[in-house]
Amino acid sequence: MARILGVGIATLDIINVVDGFPAEDSEVRALNQTMARGGNVTNTLVVLSQFDHVCRWGGVLAEDAASHVIRQDLDRFHVAYTDCHIARTGKTPTSYITLNRLNGSRTIVHYRDLPEFRFEDFARLELAGLDWLHFEGRAVADTARMLAHARRVAPQLPRSVEIEKPRDGIEALFADADVLLFSRVYARARGFTQAFPFLSAMRAHAPSAELVCTWGEDGAYGLTPEGRQHHVPAYPQACIVDSIGAGDSFNAGYIHARLHSSDLPQSLAMGCRVAGLKCSQMGFAGLAQRYSV
């Protein structure tokens, strides 16, 4: 059992399941609709909590009705949110998710007007006793300061950063990370069509970090600081539609394996196993018994 702090956002997800993605300016009937808590870091923490880790979330909560959905869900999975900043203005970020039952695609329209978690909020947190620190790659200026602060005050604490989307100046986060978890979306935005050339190019920005990139149906790729390349194929999906994204699930499985001193190939494999579940939040129950490392 490890103690993990994740820094990022939580959202209210309104999820419509359809039998084929709608054409523009058309009307389709949803097969099912659910409302759930979302957000990359909180998704990852919810999965990690089901490996019996002690998880804390650092982020921003609004004071509206939607925030109660988030709080109740985090309570259900024993993810603490006492480190959060409570915003007196703004509303809970909301993602409108269309899940295509035919191919498992996940299309998201996201709205937010809530402030980001600030460096001043993070600097007040107690890092002593933590075993892992995980960030979403967002709010670049503040997150860069958080990473640098963590490196100064807790240099032995592993720091991972999820790089999902291209954002202005996001490369500023790379140097102070021990692990960089890239998405295929980011790699393609940088002009790469294959994972290993992309990871090799990223080495110049993060010479001492472990580099990982998920590549959808092709699985996951990794590059050690010494330059060793590893690839693990994707695991079959247990269910087509999900409310927690495969990337968030992969990150949880990877971090869990790393916390148990697994090497890079074993950690990639664990991430792919958990991502392969592709099921509802409750479908992750019993992970600690199902996948020991």
C-alpha distance (Angstrom), angle and dihedral (degrees) to the residues before:
residue distance angle dihedral
M1 . . .
A2 3.81 . .
R3 3.81 134.3 .
I4 3.81 112.2 -122.0
L5 3.80 132.5 -176.1
G6 3.80 118.5 -162.7
V7 3.81 122.8 -167.5
G8 3.80 120.2 -159.9
I9 3.78 141.1 72.8
A10 3.78 141.0 -46.6
T11 3.78 123.0 -152.0
L12 3.75 141.1 -172.5
D13 3.82 106.8 -114.6
I14 3.78 120.5 -155.0
I15 3.80 104.3 -166.6
N16 3.80 124.6 -162.9
V17 3.81 118.7 -172.4
V18 3.81 113.1 -151.6
D19 3.78 134.9 -178.5
G20 3.80 94.0 -125.3
F21 3.79 131.4 -6.9
P22 3.82 111.3 -83.1
A23 3.78 123.0 -115.3
E24 3.78 117.9 -119.5
D25 3.82 114.5 -80.7
S26 3.80 92.2 15.2
E27 3.78 134.7 118.8
V28 3.81 123.0 -133.5
R29 3.77 133.7 174.0
A30 3.81 117.6 -115.8
L31 3.79 115.0 -128.2
N32 3.78 91.2 -151.1
Q33 3.79 139.3 -3.8
T34 3.79 128.5 -157.7
M35 3.77 136.1 171.5
A36 3.79 119.7 -142.3
R37 3.76 145.3 153.3
G38 3.80 114.4 -89.8
G39 3.78 140.2 168.4
N40 3.80 126.9 125.1
V41 3.79 100.8 -106.5
T42 3.79 95.7 40.7
N43 3.83 89.4 48.0
T44 3.78 89.7 53.9
L45 3.80 91.8 47.0
V46 3.81 92.1 50.0
V47 3.81 90.2 54.8
L48 3.81 92.1 44.8
S49 3.81 90.2 51.0
Q50 3.80 87.9 59.7
F51 3.79 88.3 58.8
D52 3.83 82.8 61.4
H53 3.81 95.0 -106.1
V54 3.81 120.2 145.6
C55 3.81 105.4 -115.8
R56 3.80 133.4 -167.0
W57 3.78 128.1 -174.0
G58 3.79 125.5 -146.9
G59 3.79 111.1 -164.2
V60 3.80 144.3 98.5
L61 3.80 126.9 -69.8
A62 3.79 125.3 -166.1
E63 3.79 124.6 -141.9
D64 3.80 96.7 -120.8
A65 3.78 135.4 107.0
A66 3.81 92.7 -97.5
S67 3.80 91.0 60.7
H68 3.81 88.7 64.0
V69 3.81 89.2 64.1
I70 3.81 88.1 55.8
R71 3.80 94.2 45.7
Q72 3.79 93.6 47.6
D73 3.79 92.4 49.9
L74 3.80 93.5 47.9
D75 3.81 89.0 48.3
R76 3.80 89.5 51.8
F77 3.81 90.4 56.0
H78 3.81 95.1 38.3
V79 3.81 94.8 -116.8
A80 3.82 107.9 152.1
Y81 3.80 118.9 -135.1
T82 3.81 101.0 179.3
D83 3.84 87.9 112.7
C84 3.81 90.8 64.2
H85 3.78 127.1 109.7
I86 3.81 113.1 -124.7
A87 3.81 110.3 -139.4
R88 3.80 116.5 -146.7
T89 3.80 92.1 -158.5
G90 3.80 133.1 39.6
K91 3.79 131.5 44.3
T92 3.77 135.8 -97.7
P93 3.83 112.2 -78.7
T94 3.79 109.2 -107.1
S95 3.81 129.4 -154.2
Y96 3.80 119.9 -162.6
I97 3.80 104.4 -154.6
T98 3.79 126.4 -165.6
L99 3.81 112.5 -162.4
N100 3.79 114.9 -163.6
R101 3.80 107.6 -147.5
L102 3.81 91.9 -161.7
N103 3.80 97.3 63.5
G104 3.82 106.7 4.8
S105 3.83 94.4 -113.8
R106 3.79 117.3 159.1
T107 3.83 117.8 -150.7
I108 3.80 116.7 -173.6
V109 3.80 133.5 -165.2
H110 3.80 107.7 -169.3
Y111 3.81 129.5 -164.5
R112 3.81 126.6 -174.1
D113 3.75 139.4 161.6
L114 3.81 97.7 163.2
P115 3.82 118.9 115.2
E116 3.78 119.3 -109.4
F117 3.81 124.5 -109.6
R118 3.80 105.4 -86.5
F119 3.78 131.8 -138.7
E120 3.82 88.8 -116.8
D121 3.82 89.2 58.9
F122 3.79 91.9 49.3
A123 3.80 95.3 45.5
R124 3.81 89.7 61.8
L125 3.81 93.0 57.7
E126 3.78 122.5 102.4
L127 3.81 110.2 -120.6
A128 3.79 97.2 176.9
G129 3.79 112.1 111.3
L130 3.81 95.0 23.4
D131 3.81 119.9 129.6
W132 3.83 98.7 -165.5
L133 3.80 138.5 16.3
H134 3.81 118.6 -159.1
F135 3.82 127.6 -172.8
E136 3.76 137.4 -171.3
G137 3.79 110.7 -130.0
R138 3.80 97.3 -116.7
A139 3.83 138.8 103.3
V140 3.78 84.9 41.4
A141 3.81 101.5 -165.3
D142 3.81 94.7 50.3
T143 3.81 94.7 39.0
A144 3.82 91.0 52.2
R145 3.80 88.9 54.5
M146 3.81 90.4 48.0
L147 3.79 92.1 52.7
A148 3.79 92.6 47.8
H149 3.81 90.9 47.8
A150 3.81 91.9 50.2
R151 3.79 90.9 49.4
R152 3.81 90.4 52.7
V153 3.81 99.8 44.7
A154 3.82 99.8 32.5
P155 3.81 107.2 21.4
Q156 3.82 93.7 166.5
L157 3.81 93.8 54.0
P158 3.84 110.2 103.6
R159 3.80 113.1 -122.2
S160 3.81 122.5 -158.3
V161 3.79 126.3 -176.1
E162 3.79 126.4 -163.2
I163 3.82 111.4 -142.3
E164 3.78 103.4 -166.4
K165 3.81 104.8 148.8
P166 3.79 136.0 27.5
R167 3.80 108.9 -103.0
D168 3.78 129.7 172.6
G169 3.79 109.8 -86.0
I170 3.80 95.4 -2.3
E171 3.82 90.4 141.4
A172 3.82 86.0 75.4
L173 3.82 87.0 77.7
F174 3.78 96.0 57.2
A175 3.80 103.5 76.5
D176 3.83 97.0 58.7
A177 3.81 96.0 45.7
D178 3.80 124.5 98.0
V179 3.81 91.4 -162.7
L180 3.81 128.1 26.4
L181 3.81 115.8 -163.0
F182 3.81 108.0 -162.2
S183 3.80 128.8 -170.9
R184 3.79 126.8 -139.1
V185 3.81 87.0 -119.0
Y186 3.79 90.7 62.4
A187 3.81 93.4 44.0
R188 3.80 91.9 51.8
A189 3.79 91.1 46.9
R190 3.80 86.7 57.5
G191 3.82 89.1 54.5
F192 3.82 100.2 -101.3
T193 3.79 125.6 133.2
Q194 3.81 96.6 -178.1
A195 3.78 129.8 52.2
F196 3.81 103.6 -135.4
P197 3.83 96.2 53.5
F198 3.80 88.0 47.6
L199 3.80 93.4 51.1
S200 3.80 91.1 46.5
A201 3.80 89.7 53.3
M202 3.82 91.1 49.9
R203 3.80 90.4 55.0
A204 3.82 89.9 81.2
H205 3.83 89.7 61.9
A206 3.83 95.5 44.9
P207 3.80 110.6 26.2
S208 3.81 96.4 172.3
A209 3.81 102.7 34.0
E210 3.78 129.0 101.4
L211 3.82 106.8 -116.5
V212 3.81 123.3 -148.9
C213 3.80 130.9 177.2
T214 3.80 127.1 -176.0
W215 3.79 114.8 -146.7
G216 3.79 107.2 -170.2
E217 3.78 114.0 -122.7
D218 3.83 90.1 6.7
G219 3.80 92.5 65.0
A220 3.80 124.4 -135.2
Y221 3.78 136.5 -37.3
G222 3.78 130.2 -156.7
L223 3.78 139.6 -170.9
T224 3.80 122.3 -161.8
P225 3.81 121.6 -143.5
E226 3.83 86.4 -107.0
G227 3.81 90.6 57.5
R228 3.83 100.5 -104.7
Q229 3.80 112.8 149.2
H230 3.80 124.1 -144.2
H231 3.79 134.0 -179.0
V232 3.81 130.2 -171.2
P233 3.83 120.7 -172.8
A234 3.79 121.1 -125.2
Y235 3.78 118.3 -92.8
P236 3.81 119.2 -124.5
Q237 3.78 113.6 -90.0
A238 3.78 115.4 -108.8
C239 3.79 92.1 -155.4
I240 3.80 132.2 11.2
V241 3.79 101.4 -134.9
D242 3.77 127.0 46.6
S243 3.78 143.0 171.0
I244 3.80 95.6 -144.5
G245 3.78 113.3 61.1
A246 3.78 120.7 -118.5
G247 3.81 91.4 -121.2
D248 3.81 93.1 56.3
S249 3.81 89.6 47.1
F250 3.80 91.6 48.6
N251 3.80 90.7 52.2
A252 3.80 90.8 52.5
G253 3.79 93.4 49.6
Y254 3.79 91.6 46.4
I255 3.82 93.6 49.3
H256 3.80 91.1 46.3
A257 3.80 91.2 53.9
R258 3.79 92.5 45.5
L259 3.81 90.2 52.4
H260 3.80 87.2 57.5
S261 3.83 91.2 53.5
S262 3.80 93.9 -107.4
D263 3.80 115.7 161.3
L264 3.80 123.5 -115.6
P265 3.85 97.8 -88.7
Q266 3.81 91.7 47.9
S267 3.80 91.2 47.7
L268 3.81 92.0 49.6
A269 3.80 89.4 50.1
M270 3.80 92.7 50.5
G271 3.80 90.6 49.0
C272 3.80 90.8 51.3
R273 3.81 92.2 48.0
V274 3.78 92.9 53.7
A275 3.83 92.7 42.1
G276 3.79 88.2 51.6
L277 3.78 91.2 64.2
K278 3.83 89.4 73.7
C279 3.77 91.0 176.5
S280 3.77 141.1 122.8
Q281 3.79 123.0 -62.0
M282 3.79 92.3 -98.9
G283 3.78 89.4 50.5
F284 3.79 88.3 74.9
A285 3.80 92.3 63.3
G286 3.78 112.9 125.6
L287 3.79 96.2 25.5
A288 3.78 91.9 140.1
Q289 3.80 90.0 59.0
R290 3.80 95.5 37.9
Y291 3.79 98.7 49.6
S292 3.77 116.5 28.3
V293 3.81 119.7 170.8
